[in-house]
Amino acid sequence: MDTPPVCNYEGSDYQTTFWDQGGRAYEDACEAIALKKLLPPRGEHLLELGAGAGRNTLRYAGFEHITLVDYSRTQLLQARQRLGDSGRFRLVAADIYHLPFVNDTFDAATMIRTLHHMANAPQALTEIRRVIALDARFILEYANKRNWKSMLRYLLKKQTWSPFTLEPEEFVKLNFDFHPAAIRNWLTVAGFKIDRTLTVSHFRVGFLKRALPASFLAALDSALQWTGSFAQFTPSVFVSSHAIGGGLITKADEFFACPACGAGLKNTPPQITCPNCGHTYSVADGIYDFRINPPAEA
């Protein structure tokens, strides 16, 4: 099975250290604004990829059901604590390269601050297209290598890599920046048509964030996000697209599919066994664990 390396946040306190206490109120507010602009007003079932501790989940208020996917059980347990045990939410530990769902399952999907951990972004995007329905909305956020700070550093010879080349830049292990043109091409090849692009975090500069209220900076950012339709020079870019191409055939009465072989699975907690290949998957603490080779718990 072709599985690129996966970035695992097992045991991490990322939500607390990065978002709650890390001075990211401005970035969080900007992303909330972008999501509000791009999200459909309502829908039946949304797939949240790289959901983490559920920071964005409650922002999808117009959807009847939300399935949260993250590779880390730690993050999903934190999401459960945040969201409660409502039947509206389903928590799934899985590898985005091998999603445990049948074809054409969701009518919308989001992937925010997650693609930058994908060593093979085109493969991940192709797998996402498989599990969402024809015309389904897909909102993607990616880290932009061609941002104004990286361009300035490059021109001043303070960084060796070029922000103008199309290949991803791995600036830290399993942390990638992407060129906007590469993202557009990968989305097209995967079966998506881009509808709208927003640039986000125009003012992600330390002294500005210290000097001005986050709400004020976010309002300024909101006024500039539309410029993403013709130029992308911010560190974060949001792309709204919809799934095109021939519809796929969903297996009747099945939601889950074996990530190892693709066969449909019956939902039989606390253990789900694939009738085709024999792989077994556990359901514990409200989390479906479809990781084929799950790591040891931290």
RAZIHU-V11062 format. One record per backbone hydrogen bond with DSSP energy under -1.0 kcal/mol. NH is the residue of the N-H (numbers start at 0). CO is the residue of the C=O. Records with the same first field share a line. If there is no record, write none. Layout:
NH->CO / CO
//
This chain:
2->0
11->8
16->12
17->13
18->13
19->14
20->15
27->23
28->24
29->25
30->26
31->27
32->28
33->29
34->30
35->31
36->32
37->33
38->34
42->61
45->64
46->107
47->66
48->109
49->68
50->68
53->50
58->55
59->56
62->59
63->42
64->43
65->87
66->45
67->89
68->47
69->91
75->71
76->72
77->73
78->74
79->75
80->76
81->77
82->78
83->79
88->85
89->65
91->67
92->287
93->69
97->94
100->98
101->254
103->129
104->130
105->130
106->44
108->136
109->46
110->138
116->113
117->114
123->119
124->120
125->121
126->122
127->123
128->124
129->125
130->126
132->105
134->242
135->132
136->106
137->240
138->108
139->238
140->110
141->236
143->234
144->177
147->232
150->146
151->147
152->148
153->149
154->150
155->151
156->153
157->152
168->176
170->168 / 174
171->174
174->171
175->115
176->168
177->142
182->178
183->179
184->180
185->181
186->182
187->183
188->184
189->185
191->186
192->241
194->239
195->239
197->237
198->224
199->235
203->200
204->202
208->204
209->205
210->206
211->207
216->212
217->213
218->214
219->215
220->216
221->217
222->218
223->220
224->220
226->223
227->224
228->225
229->226
230->226
235->199
236->141
237->197
238->139
239->195
240->137
241->192
242->135
243->190
253->250
256->99
257->262
261->257
264->255
267->265
270->267
271->280
273->278
277->273
280->271
282->269
283->286
286->283
287->90
288->281
289->92
//
